[in-house]
Amino acid sequence: MSTGLAIAEQGRYLGVGTMTALLEKAVDLTHRRAVEFEGAHRKAEIASEAKVACSPS
């Protein structure tokens, strides 16, 4: 996994990286998205609870 790999974007060479670094970035991105999703989910639950509390019985 320590073998270098070429990094390019839209056909333009950007540099060399390792598979380990790529996997670390992927894990970091996945974690950040999960945190964002959890925050959005909490907001949706609070809004739903408020909606139910305000609706006539």
Backbone as CSV, one residue per row, in Angstrom:
resi,resn,N_x,N_y,N_z,CA_x,CA_y,CA_z,C_x,C_y,C_z
1,MET,0.811,-1.196,0.000,0.000,0.000,0.000,0.853,1.258,0.000
2,SER,2.138,1.130,0.138,2.980,2.314,0.189,3.489,2.739,-1.184
3,THR,3.127,2.023,-2.225,3.544,2.369,-3.576,2.863,3.662,-3.995
4,GLY,3.610,4.544,-4.645,3.056,5.821,-5.084,2.094,5.666,-6.243
5,LEU,1.174,6.615,-6.326,0.260,6.644,-7.459,0.127,8.076,-7.926
6,ALA,-0.055,8.244,-9.231,-0.169,9.576,-9.813,-1.555,10.136,-9.524
7,ILE,-1.592,11.427,-9.194,-2.856,12.098,-8.928,-3.076,13.121,-10.038
8,ALA,-4.242,13.051,-10.660,-4.583,13.968,-11.750,-6.031,14.407,-11.599
9,GLU,-6.313,15.578,-12.134,-7.688,16.075,-12.148,-7.945,16.656,-13.525
10,GLN,-8.964,16.151,-14.175,-9.314,16.561,-15.534,-8.104,16.494,-16.465
11,GLY,-7.341,15.417,-16.321,-6.198,15.187,-17.182,-4.948,15.972,-16.816
12,ARG,-5.007,16.786,-15.782,-3.856,17.596,-15.364,-3.155,16.926,-14.191
13,TYR,-1.864,16.722,-14.312,-1.056,16.079,-13.267,-0.981,16.993,-12.051
14,LEU,-1.278,16.430,-10.880,-1.225,17.203,-9.641,-0.108,16.759,-8.716
15,GLY,0.310,15.514,-8.818,1.382,15.043,-7.958,1.325,13.551,-7.755
16,VAL,2.030,13.099,-6.719,2.104,11.684,-6.386,1.595,11.506,-4.964
17,GLY,0.859,10.446,-4.734,0.356,10.140,-3.403,0.472,8.657,-3.127
18,THR,0.057,8.267,-1.936,0.080,6.856,-1.571,-1.350,6.372,-1.355
19,MET,-1.529,5.093,-1.447,-2.840,4.503,-1.202,-3.262,4.757,0.238
20,THR,-2.306,4.719,1.162,-2.615,4.974,2.565,-3.180,6.380,2.743
21,ALA,-2.554,7.374,2.122,-3.036,8.754,2.219,-4.418,8.890,1.589
22,LEU,-4.631,8.213,0.475,-5.939,8.248,-0.188,-7.018,7.650,0.712
23,LEU,-6.729,6.538,1.328,-7.698,5.909,2.230,-7.964,6.778,3.449
24,GLU,-6.924,7.436,3.986,-7.109,8.332,5.125,-8.033,9.483,4.763
25,LYS,-7.849,10.049,3.578,-8.718,11.145,3.116,-10.152,10.660,2.942
26,ALA,-10.322,9.467,2.396,-11.663,8.922,2.197,-12.364,8.703,3.526
27,VAL,-11.646,8.203,4.519,-12.222,7.994,5.848,-12.589,9.331,6.475
28,ASP,-11.712,10.321,6.340,-11.977,11.651,6.887,-13.226,12.267,6.250
29,LEU,-13.327,12.184,4.942,-14.482,12.724,4.243,-15.767,12.011,4.661
30,THR,-15.719,10.698,4.776,-16.878,9.925,5.195,-17.303,10.317,6.606
31,HIS,-16.345,10.507,7.488,-16.654,10.913,8.866,-17.300,12.294,8.886
32,ARG,-16.746,13.238,8.133,-17.328,14.593,8.104,-18.750,14.570,7.559
33,ARG,-18.991,13.779,6.539,-20.349,13.671,5.981,-21.302,13.055,6.992
34,ALA,-20.840,12.062,7.738,-21.689,11.427,8.756,-22.046,12.429,9.853
35,VAL,-21.096,13.262,10.252,-21.356,14.278,11.274,-22.378,15.293,10.749
36,GLU,-22.210,15.725,9.507,-23.160,16.663,8.902,-24.553,16.039,8.815
37,PHE,-24.613,14.780,8.397,-25.891,14.087,8.287,-26.565,13.984,9.650
38,GLU,-25.793,13.656,10.677,-26.364,13.527,12.011,-26.940,14.864,12.489
39,GLY,-26.249,15.957,12.218,-26.761,17.279,12.577,-28.053,17.596,11.851
40,ALA,-28.108,17.301,10.569,-29.323,17.542,9.783,-30.461,16.656,10.279
41,HIS,-30.144,15.428,10.646,-31.156,14.503,11.143,-31.744,15.013,12.463
42,ARG,-30.879,15.510,13.337,-31.355,16.069,14.614,-32.287,17.249,14.377
43,LYS,-31.899,18.145,13.460,-32.738,19.307,13.156,-34.096,18.863,12.620
44,ALA,-34.106,17.847,11.777,-35.358,17.342,11.223,-36.232,16.735,12.314
45,GLU,-35.624,16.005,13.240,-36.396,15.424,14.338,-37.002,16.516,15.225
46,ILE,-36.215,17.558,15.524,-36.721,18.663,16.346,-37.872,19.365,15.636
47,ALA,-37.725,19.601,14.346,-38.798,20.245,13.580,-40.043,19.376,13.555
48,SER,-39.870,18.078,13.413,-41.010,17.168,13.386,-41.724,17.137,14.739
49,GLU,-40.928,17.112,15.796,-41.519,17.109,17.141,-42.282,18.413,17.396
50,ALA,-41.733,19.536,16.948,-42.389,20.817,17.132,-43.693,20.862,16.341
51,LYS,-43.671,20.304,15.169,-44.863,20.279,14.317,-45.971,19.455,14.986
52,VAL,-45.605,18.312,15.545,-46.571,17.448,16.209,-47.109,18.140,17.468
53,ALA,-46.234,18.827,18.203,-46.644,19.494,19.444,-47.587,20.651,19.162
54,CYS,-47.475,21.282,18.016,-48.306,22.436,17.676,-49.611,22.045,16.979
55,SER,-49.723,20.829,16.515,-50.934,20.433,15.789,-52.060,20.133,16.785
56,PRO,-53.290,20.477,16.377,-54.431,20.211,17.261,-54.649,18.702,17.461
57,SER,-55.106,18.355,18.625,-55.320,16.933,18.933,-56.647,16.443,18.433
